[in-house]
Amino acid sequence: MQGTMGSKDMPMAAATKPASFAWRRLVNRRPSRRPSGSSASPPVCSRGITAMASPTIAAPKRQKDPKKRIVITGMGLVSVFGNDVDVFYDHLLQGSNGVNFIDRFDTSDLAVKFAAQIPSFCSEGLIDRKSDRRLDYCWKYGIVAGKKALDCANLGPQQLRNPHNQYRFGLAEHPDRPYGSKLLHLHRLRYLQLLLIRRRKPHQKREVDVMLASGTEAPILPIGLVGFKHVEPSPSVTPNRERPPGHGTSPGMGDGELGACKQEGANIIAEYLGGAITCDAHHVTDPRSDGLGVISCITKSLENAGVSQEEVNYINAHATSTPAGDLAEVNAIKKVFRDTSQIKMNATKSMIGHCLGAAGGLEAIATIKAINSGWVHPTINQYNLEPEVSIDTVPNVKQQHEIHVAISNSFGFGGQNAVVVFAPFVP
């Protein structure tokens, strides 16, 4: 997106979602020089990891300099509800359920036969015929969504030749290794958020004028469904319910483009205020029961964005429809936002399933559309909620809501957490 500066449904099985990075740096103390003649032994060089404490939010310091503000100027997607952003959000507002029978391959030997698969995908002439035959779906989704985001931002070949533009494209799947940086090794479910957060400083330092951030996934394959054989299949995703059946998986792609506020003629859609990434490294799939990793990530994101808890009145929840994950997220939100009476919290996954590497991008787009339209989509299948869920989840029917500041949560494998903060653009 250019302009002001700023970035699911399938088988039912238990899973969790990602969030932001909560590692503390290793403490390095270099030994100081001993005074001549001193017999005191030199200090010992020590290394350790400081304990993760509950952070506090400093006084809001929202960015005022137009040259450093970051805005969204274009969006594109490929989803179970089509390849048009407006059509996609219209389906969400209607409470459409994207789950259906899988017809891409034979599922007779599989326990799970439902998914939120993308029907009759067409590259719309954006990919040459040879590549269209050979490329994996995840790449094709990415190319189509990326081109749509650039078109939405009115960015053509001339503007893209600018050396200050950056493009980051991420896949959730890559060769597995038993080692590697947590930031790079496990970024599934939150790739677009990761890019938004990591590239904010180069934007503000004027090292980058325009950035295209994206995340893509195409997980509806026989090998991807085998792991769901131990769960009871269900054609619905039911966040925050007592003993929910599980979550759905879905392919998809979400693209966002960021730009510098000063550019003339930019189609500014919303403002990206900031975000945070943490990692509590608690468990491969289960979140911390005390929610400390999520609390830390949300708090850091608000501090980075320069907003207070009281300003936030909309949350696009990670909500994977798993008891442990949903309740951990809800309880963490209640601890950060003491008064949740004005907050609307919905779950996009209830309709499109869990898009894994594309989930964060599609949910960020849904968040921005809610800001623009003044309508928040419902969370479908909202019946018999857990007693702890006291926040308005926008059950089953859309609601009109003027959003002041919105956050979009993504929590992933290995205790990863990512939270991004958006707001309406006010010159």
FENGI-V159061 format. One record per helix or strand of 3 or more residues. SS is the DSSP state (2 for helix, 1 for strand). FROM is the first residue (numbers start at 1). LEN is the number of residues. Records with the same first field share a line. If there is no record, write none. Layout:
BEGIN
SS = FROM-LEN / FROM-LEN
END
This chain:
BEGIN
1 = 70-10 / 114-3 / 165-7 / 210-8 / 252-9 / 270-10 / 312-5 / 344-3 / 405-8 / 416-8
2 = 85-10 / 129-6 / 137-16 / 157-4 / 182-4 / 191-8 / 200-5 / 222-7 / 292-14 / 309-3 / 323-14 / 349-4 / 356-18 / 413-3
END
